Amino acid sequence: MMKTLLCLGFGYTARALAPLLLQAGWRVIGTTRSAEDAVPGVDLITWPGAPLSLDGVTHILSSVGPTEAGDPVLAELADALAAAARGDTLEWVGYLSTTAVYGDHDGAWVDEDTAVTPSSQRGRWRVAAEADWQAIPDLPLHIFRLAGIYGPGRGPFAKLMAGKARRIVKPGQVFSRIHVDDIAQALAASIAQPDPGAIYNLCDDDPAPPQDVLGFAAELLGLPIPAEVPFDEAGMTPMARSFYGENKRVANQRIKDELEVELLYPTYREGLRAVRAAEDLEAFTPPQETTGV
C-alpha cells in the first residue's frame, strides 16, 4: 500500500512537511476550506463539506485547533478514526498541540513529564483535546507540543520595515520558539520511527526574551533597534497579554534522544538569518536620512 498522509488542516506546518514526504514517493492529501491555493503534488480537499474517507490513509496529521465546543476534527471523524484504529490500517497519527498546556512556571524549565497545568483558556482547550484524542482505543497517536512557530512569512521583518514593531519588555519574561522547518523534520523523524503514546516538545535550544529577538531582527536589516516599551504601558489586546501570562523555558531533549533530531536552527539567530534569506530581504535598503533639497 502506498504511504498516504492525510493532513487535517493543510496549513503552515503541513506545507513544510509535505515536500519531505512527496520526494520520498508518498501521497499527501490536505484538507482546506478553500482549494484555490493549490500546492504541487498535494491533493487538496475542501473540508468540512462532503464526507471525508480514511480509505487508503496510512498516516494522519491534525493541526486543527480546538474550541470551547471541543476538537472539530473529532466531532466529525471520531467514529471513523476508531474504526481505522480497529482495522489496523493506520501506522501513525500526529496531533499538533501547544506548550500552553504547561501553563506558567515563572521562567523555570518544563519537559514532557511536567504536569499539565494550563493557565489560559486556549491551554485548557488543548489539554481537553489531547485527552479526547488519547481516549480513542488503539490509535497510534503521537502528540507534539509546539512552541511559538516562525519561518518564512512568519517573521518580524515586515513589521520592522513598516515601522510598526515594538520591543515590549516584561522583566524576566522568556518565550520558547521553533522554526517551521525544524517542526517538519521532527514530524518526519517520528513518522519514520513511530512510538504510539509518545509526547514531544517541539522548540529550539534558546528560550529568549522577545525584545532580544526583535532587536536581533532589526540588526539583520540594518535598522535602528526599536525603543523598549514597558509591558504595563503597551496597551496590548487581551489575547496578546495572555501570552505574557505564561513564562517558562521548554526543554527539547526528548526529540534529540528518541528521534535523533539535530535542529537546523538551534536558536532564533540562525533561524532569523534563514528567514531573512528565504524572504529575499537581501535587497532591502534601510531608509536613509535626508537633509532636504
Secondary structure as UniProt FT lines:
FT   STRAND          4..8
FT   HELIX           12..22
FT   TURN            23..25
FT   STRAND          27..32
FT   TURN            35..36
FT   TURN            40..41
FT   STRAND          42..46
FT   TURN            47..49
FT   TURN            55..56
FT   STRAND          59..62
FT   TURN            68..69
FT   HELIX           72..86
FT   TURN            87..88
FT   STRAND          92..98
FT   HELIX           99..102
FT   TURN            106..107
FT   STRAND          109..110
FT   TURN            112..113
FT   HELIX           121..134
FT   TURN            137..138
FT   STRAND          141..146
FT   STRAND          148..150
FT   TURN            152..153
FT   HELIX           157..161
FT   TURN            162..163
FT   STRAND          167..169
FT   TURN            171..172
FT   STRAND          177..179
FT   HELIX           180..192
FT   TURN            196..197
FT   STRAND          199..202
FT   HELIX           210..221
FT   STRAND          228..230
FT   HELIX           231..233
FT   HELIX           238..244
FT   STRAND          249..250
FT   HELIX           253..258
FT   HELIX           268..278
FT   TURN            279..280
FT   TURN            282..283
//
